[in-house]
Amino acid sequence: MKATVAARGQVTIPKKLREKLGIKPGTVLDFEYVEGKLQARKVTTTDPIEQVYGCLRNISSTDAFIESIRGAA
């Protein structure tokens, strides 16, 4: 697959490759020059908040949770 570099140095990654590699808007790529070739790697960041976000989805509110573990006041 081929792509043309635009005047501002931008390149559009072909849709088939984006889909296959899971590259979406906001995906960070790391570019490197290796033995005369340009390599791009998808940067995988581990956000600790994203890892636990939604794990408490059955709890309706903080007050209800505190009441359930302490009992009614």
N, C-alpha and C positions, 0 to 999 in steps of 0.2 A: 504494500500500500504506500502511496505517495501523498505528501502534503507540501504545500508551498509556503515559504516563509513570507509573512506580510512585511510591509514597510517598517513597522514598529518592532519587528523581531518575533511576532506572534505566529504560532503554528496551531492549526486545528488538528487534534488527534482524531483519526477516523472513528466514526460511531461504532463500528464492529469491534475495534480494539478497546474503546472506552467501556463498552458493555462487557466484553470478555474479562477485562482487568478490574472491573468495578470502579472505574474512575468517574466520579460525579463532580458537580460544581462544589468547590471548596476543598477538593482532594489536593493534598500537597505532594508535589513531585520533587525529587532530588536529582539534579542533573550532574553528570560527571563525564569527563573526557578520558577514555581508556583506549589506548592503542589505536589512535586515529578514528575512533568512533564515539558518537554521543550516546550515552546511556541515561535512561531515566528510570528511577525507581520510585514506587509509591511509598511515601513515608507513612508508617503506621504509628500513630500516637496513642498512648494509653492514658485516657483521662479518668482519674479515679472517681469523679462524680458520675460520668457516663456508665461506669461499671456497676454502680449500685442504684442508679436512678430507676425508679419503678419497682424496687424489690418490696416495698411496703404498700402495694396498691390496694390491699383489702382493708386498710385502715381509713376510716372516713375523715377523722380529724385528730389532731394532737390531743385535744381535750378528751375525746372519746377513748383514745388509746390509754392515756394516763388513768382515766376512770376504770378501764377494764383491768389494769394491772394492780391498782391500789384499792379499788372498790369505791363506791359512792361516798362522798364526804358528808 
